[in-house]
Amino acid sequence: MDRILNMMIRRIIGRMVNRGVDAGIERMTRGRGEATPEQQTQTRQSVGRTRQAMRVARRIGRF
């Protein structure tokens, strides 16, 4: 019984942590104020790289 409970709690906490990380990164990458088109392009590229790094980190963390 304890093993099943621990397994369920671990899954729930893992999902909550992932949501928190996602929210934090979204907030960090959100632009502030007006930006030039060049800055917008750079921001979009860095957001894409950040999200890709998050996915890779999660894959590594699963093993």
C-alpha positions in Angstrom: 0.0 0.0 0.0 2.8 2.4 0.9 4.5 1.7 -2.4 1.4 2.6 -4.4 0.9 5.7 -2.4 4.5 6.8 -2.8 4.3 6.1 -6.6 1.2 8.3 -7.0 2.5 11.1 -4.8 5.8 11.1 -6.8 4.0 11.4 -10.1 1.7 14.2 -8.8 4.7 16.2 -7.4 6.7 15.6 -10.6 3.9 17.1 -12.7 3.5 20.1 -10.3 7.3 20.8 -10.5 7.2 20.6 -14.3 4.3 23.1 -14.4 6.2 25.4 -12.0 9.3 25.2 -14.2 7.3 25.9 -17.3 5.6 28.9 -15.7 8.9 30.3 -14.5 10.6 30.0 -17.9 7.6 31.4 -19.7 7.7 34.4 -17.4 11.4 34.9 -17.9 11.2 34.7 -21.7 8.2 37.0 -22.0 9.2 40.3 -23.5 8.9 43.6 -21.8 7.7 46.7 -23.6 8.2 47.5 -27.3 11.1 45.9 -29.1 12.5 46.3 -32.6 11.8 43.6 -35.2 15.4 42.4 -34.8 15.0 42.0 -31.1 11.7 40.2 -31.5 13.4 37.7 -33.8 16.2 37.1 -31.4 13.7 36.7 -28.6 11.7 34.1 -30.5 14.9 32.2 -31.3 16.0 32.2 -27.7 12.6 31.1 -26.5 12.7 28.2 -28.9 16.2 27.2 -27.7 15.1 27.4 -24.1 12.0 25.2 -24.7 14.1 22.7 -26.6 16.6 22.6 -23.7 13.8 22.0 -21.3 12.6 19.0 -23.3 16.1 17.5 -23.4 16.5 18.1 -19.7 13.3 16.3 -18.9 14.2 13.3 -21.1 17.5 13.0 -19.3 15.8 13.3 -16.0 13.5 10.4 -16.8 16.3 7.8 -16.9 
